[in-house]
Structures are given as structure tokens and as C-alpha cells.
Amino acid sequence: MYDVIVIGGGPVGSYVAYKLAGMGYGVVVLEQKEKLGGRVCCAGIISQACVNSFAIDDSVVLNRVNSARLFSPSGRLLRLWRQETQACIVDRAAFDMAIANWAQGKGAQYVLNSPVRDIEVGDDGVRVEAARQG
């Protein structure tokens, strides 16, 4: 029995697990994939403010961006440039793993290969059914 069940071990799920476990809650993270930080469905582009607030290690940052070129459907070009970094390209697998490691360091447990099949909310709590694979 856990105080909190987090569904999904991506960056947001792991960060929630990290914060709640750090507050003393018993946390389990159910992740449908067989490993954390594996194949991801979106790019690792995050703001410099996010890097600062998450205290992300520089080893996870692949590149820093301070400019962009935008092309409209008509072919017009708009160039944007700032002196300071606006966004960072991060290694998504390493980023995901870093946050999961923070959560585990605070006591959160991870159960992999466990897609959630059903959630029932009752008067005495919540029941979550996951299909453990492997």
C-alpha cells in the first residue's frame, strides 16, 4: 500500500515522485515501458529557466540555443536572436534518468513493464490495476 501512485516515469512523473517522496510520502511510479530513459516520443528542448530551476547537470545538456530561424508558409524568413541562452537541448534519456534517480534517492519505488489497466476511486481510497509484464 502506498500513499501516492504516480502513473508514468517520464520527467513530470518522476519530478512529482521526487517532490512527494521528499515530503515523506510512500510513492510508487508505474511505468509501462521496460526501462526508464529509453525511446522517447518528444524532443529534449527545454528552457534555460527549466534547466536552472531543476538544477540539471551540465552533462545532460547537449547544446544551448540563443537564436532561431522561422520560415512561414509563404517562404518569408524571421530571424530571432538573443545574447543569453533561451533554450537547451538535453539528452532526453539522461534527463529522464537523472530525475528518476532523484526520486529513487528520496525513496520512491519504480515498477517497470506495468501499464495501468484500470483505476477505481472508492470511499476508502483508490485502487489501481496494472498489468505487470515480464
Protein Blocks (a to p, Z undefined) as FASTA:
>chain_A
ZZbdcehjafklmmmmmmmmmnopacddddfbfbehiacfbdcddcfklmmmnopafklp
mbdcfbdcdddfkopacddddfbdfbdcddfklmmmmmmmmmmmnopacdehiacfbdcd
dfkbccdddddeZZ
